[in-house]
Amino acid sequence: MVLTGFEQIEKEKIENLRFPAEEVLTDEAQIDQRRLDLDRALSLGNLEHSKIRIYFEDDISCKVVETTVWGVTDKRVILKQGLVIPINRVHSVKI
């Protein structure tokens, strides 16, 4: 998957974004891969404090943020300072 047209934003701006409930991915294999990538990003974040890129979409446009993943629930990616991105709005995770 080639990801173009994603605007780089600072992690702190995520709290001001609005996220629709719709899933951004349509392919089950991509959805499964996203979950594997998020779990790996969580391990790297907790063990090595490695930053990764999360490509996601809010209600306006596609964005990318470079950050450390602190937690992953069934529905959310948790970042520092309690910031969250709904998993169903994540296009891809690049480690």
C-alpha positions as CSV (number, residue, x, y, z in Angstrom):
1,M,0.0,0.0,0.0
2,V,1.4,3.3,-1.1
3,L,0.5,6.1,1.3
4,T,0.5,9.6,-0.3
5,G,-1.3,12.8,0.6
6,F,-1.0,12.4,4.4
7,E,-0.4,15.7,6.3
8,Q,2.2,15.5,9.1
9,I,0.8,16.7,12.4
10,E,2.1,17.0,15.9
11,K,0.8,14.5,18.5
12,E,-0.6,17.3,20.7
13,K,-3.0,18.3,18.0
14,I,-4.8,14.9,18.0
15,E,-7.0,15.9,21.0
16,N,-8.6,18.5,18.8
17,L,-9.6,16.1,16.0
18,R,-12.9,14.5,15.5
19,F,-13.2,10.9,14.3
20,P,-16.2,9.4,12.5
21,A,-17.3,5.9,13.4
22,E,-16.7,4.4,9.9
23,E,-13.9,2.0,9.2
24,V,-11.3,3.4,6.8
25,L,-10.1,-0.1,5.5
26,T,-12.2,-2.4,3.5
27,D,-9.9,-5.4,3.1
28,E,-10.0,-8.0,5.9
29,A,-6.3,-8.8,5.3
30,Q,-5.3,-5.1,5.8
31,I,-7.4,-4.9,9.0
32,D,-5.7,-8.0,10.4
33,Q,-2.2,-6.6,9.4
34,R,-3.1,-3.3,11.0
35,R,-3.7,-5.1,14.3
36,L,-0.5,-7.0,14.1
37,D,1.4,-3.8,13.3
38,L,-0.2,-2.0,16.3
39,D,0.7,-4.8,18.6
40,R,4.3,-4.8,17.4
41,A,4.4,-1.0,17.8
42,L,3.1,-1.4,21.3
43,S,5.9,-3.8,22.2
44,L,8.5,-1.6,20.6
45,G,7.1,1.5,22.4
46,N,7.2,-0.2,25.8
47,L,10.5,-2.0,25.5
48,E,12.6,0.4,23.4
49,H,10.6,3.6,23.4
50,S,10.7,3.5,19.6
51,K,8.7,6.0,17.6
52,I,6.5,4.8,14.7
53,R,4.4,6.5,12.1
54,I,0.6,6.2,12.3
55,Y,-1.3,7.0,9.1
56,F,-4.9,7.9,10.0
57,E,-7.9,9.8,8.9
58,D,-10.1,12.2,10.9
59,D,-13.3,13.8,9.7
60,I,-11.5,16.2,7.4
61,S,-8.4,14.7,5.9
62,C,-5.6,12.1,6.1
63,K,-2.8,12.7,8.6
64,V,0.4,11.1,9.8
65,V,1.9,11.4,13.3
66,E,5.3,10.1,14.6
67,T,4.9,8.9,18.1
68,T,5.3,6.1,20.7
69,V,2.4,3.8,21.2
70,W,1.7,3.3,25.0
71,G,-1.3,1.1,24.7
72,V,-3.7,-0.7,22.4
73,T,-7.3,-1.6,23.3
74,D,-10.0,-3.3,21.1
75,K,-10.9,0.1,19.8
76,R,-8.2,2.6,20.4
77,V,-4.5,3.4,20.1
78,I,-3.2,5.1,23.2
79,L,-0.4,7.6,23.0
80,K,1.4,9.7,25.6
81,Q,-0.7,12.2,27.6
82,G,-3.8,10.0,27.2
83,L,-4.2,10.9,23.5
84,V,-6.1,8.3,21.5
85,I,-6.7,7.5,17.9
86,P,-9.6,5.1,17.1
87,I,-8.2,1.9,15.5
88,N,-10.9,2.0,12.8
89,R,-9.5,5.3,11.6
90,V,-5.9,4.0,11.2
91,H,-4.9,3.3,7.6
92,S,-1.4,1.9,8.4
93,V,1.4,1.7,10.9
94,K,5.0,2.0,9.8
95,I,7.7,0.8,12.2
